[in-house]
């Protein structure tokens, strides 16, 4: 009788130990499962954050254009909430004798601009280096044809060569093909317009400019007319050239426009860039 009782007690103890062991194993499994779920959630959070970071726009990159060129009068029109009281600065016939000086003037005043270049000013290594310096200062380089010929006097093949050859030269020097095209004398043809469109370039002329006229080949006179002309209004597309009197007048022109409350359009924010 005593032996039987002892055996029963041992069996009961064994069952209790087994129950405790099973309970401990179950607790460990639950902890592992819980930690696994938590780790999974943490990984999901990390992945979500990484995806959110990838979707953020890069600093300094404009996701949407702020302005567009109006082909009816070649002014610069704001898109959405972009500032209205602005002008666009453009310099033609670069880089002749004064483009570096003009670029440095604009850079010192933090004024953006387009420098429209010709191929016959890029014949030498020195001239090519000047263009590279202007580009490296942050200015946009535009296509003003290779030889500055009136396109209406050229065959379609010649027009194509004038436009595409300077694109090639500029891209070789700067690594970037011009995005803007301005025909010499503002003289376009149906062929040149279509070619520019096919090349995904922005066609551009100007709203006013005076520095090629005899009466304004003087810094004081040019400054006065550029700032006080009746054609100065919101979105004015200002045409200037690489000339000694224009280079001399440029600081006064910028100051006069600023005094009148005008801002300056960054060409990189124009639709088509």
Secondary structure as GFF3:
##gff-version 3
##sequence-region A 1 273
A	DSSP	alpha_helix	2	55	.	.	.	ID=ss1
A	DSSP	beta_strand	67	69	.	.	.	ID=ss2
A	DSSP	beta_strand	76	78	.	.	.	ID=ss3
A	DSSP	beta_strand	86	94	.	.	.	ID=ss4
A	DSSP	alpha_helix	99	108	.	.	.	ID=ss5
A	DSSP	beta_strand	114	117	.	.	.	ID=ss6
A	DSSP	three_ten_helix	119	121	.	.	.	ID=ss7
A	DSSP	alpha_helix	125	136	.	.	.	ID=ss8
A	DSSP	beta_strand	140	143	.	.	.	ID=ss9
A	DSSP	three_ten_helix	151	153	.	.	.	ID=ss10
A	DSSP	alpha_helix	156	174	.	.	.	ID=ss11
A	DSSP	beta_strand	180	181	.	.	.	ID=ss12
A	DSSP	three_ten_helix	184	186	.	.	.	ID=ss13
A	DSSP	alpha_helix	190	198	.	.	.	ID=ss14
A	DSSP	beta_strand	202	203	.	.	.	ID=ss15
A	DSSP	three_ten_helix	214	216	.	.	.	ID=ss16
A	DSSP	alpha_helix	219	228	.	.	.	ID=ss17
A	DSSP	beta_strand	236	241	.	.	.	ID=ss18
A	DSSP	alpha_helix	244	259	.	.	.	ID=ss19
A	DSSP	beta_strand	263	264	.	.	.	ID=ss20
A	DSSP	three_ten_helix	267	269	.	.	.	ID=ss21
###
